[in-house]
Amino acid sequence: MKFKSLLIATLACGIALTAQAQTTQRLTASKVNEYGLIYSLPLTEVDITIETEHTVLTPGEFYNYARRNLAINDAITETSTTVRLKSVTFTTRGVADKDNQWLVQFKAGSTPYMVLTEDGRPLAVNAPEGVEVDAPVLPVAVAAEPTILETDAARQAMTQDMIRSSSLSKRAELAAQRIFELRDMRSDLLSGQADNPPADGAAMQLVLQNLADQEAALTAMFAGTRSTWTDVKTITIRPDSAGISDEIIARISPYDGIIDADNLAGAPLTLSAEVIERGTLPVNEKGEVKKFPKGGVAYTIPGKARISISYEGSVIATADVDLAQLGVTFGIDPSLFTDKKAPSKMLFDPNTGSLLLIGPADL
């Protein structure tokens, strides 16, 4: 039965808690707590994980000489930043609803137990652990790799004449000459015409790679560089029974990526949550709603909502999710869990409080 908060607080003092793991607790029915165990059914929250890809184009020192010295026609001529919305991922998780606490009353003299999450949501009855709910692999922010101009190869490629020269056009000319020299050196190595070839294949590969890196660094001084990284941000919502219509949850700035919803410097990401199914109580063969069993183990029969994210006029992600707050509460007869010969076990979905399994307990 459902209790008022004052009574729950009083009874909770007599409950024996045994830690099963870092994030779970085991409650055993006993004389101390008058064979009553208290727990909270969950509310379901939806985490929206947004991944953006950032690209920065940076001109090289000699971009004005790219066409003349190296015949590069598409050199980067100015710094620019672009942001692309890469992915949107939905996940659900339960949080204890402190306004939806329940007391299950077991038969005196029995010793059934419940496993709860750290915040008091039910995972199992008469089972040592709950069911692991599969979750999608979430994106992780990836930092930008150093550009070729930020590596040792760039420093190795600079000749003394390039460093000493105060003329930009002269340095560009020397850099172009060095590129052609590196190409000739690589060609000589590959054709076997080098005066002092590497001793073995591994050494040859290292030398060739070093020459290629130096050439790439010098070329980047004309063509420019591209740097890319990803950013990830998670926004949490808790849809209610009325649903959500076109709510701005964040914005995407072409320069800064994911920004707050009230920052008008970006295009809005809007969320809608449409109720597509509400939980209903079970009925008997006559079509009559079944009665909640006295002192029963309460669980949720959840409803379902369709969550969608829109960006720049198009729906870019959608998912149907089960939500506890769109459901109803029903119960299982507690005598099933105290039968001395064949006790039952029960497993809950920690995100919705729904019944996942009921069957023979593992004795």
Secondary structure, DSSP 8 states (H G I E B T S, - for coil): -B--HHHHHHHHTT--EEEEETTEEEEE--TTTTTEEEEEEEEEEEEEEEEEEEEEEE--TTGGGHHHHH--SS---S-EEEEEEEEEEEEEEEEEEEEEEEEEE--TT---EEEEETTS-EEEESSSS------------B-----GGGSHHHHHH--HHHHH---HHHHHHHHHHHHHHHHHHHHHHHHT--SS--SSHHHHHHHHHHHHHHHHHHHHHHH-EEEEEEEEEEEEE---TT-EEEEEEEEEETTTEEE-TT-TTSEEEEEEEEEEE-----B-TTS-B----TT-EEEEEEEEEEEEEEETTEEEEEEEEEEEEEEEEEEE-GGGGT-SSS-EEEEE-TTT--EEEEEE---
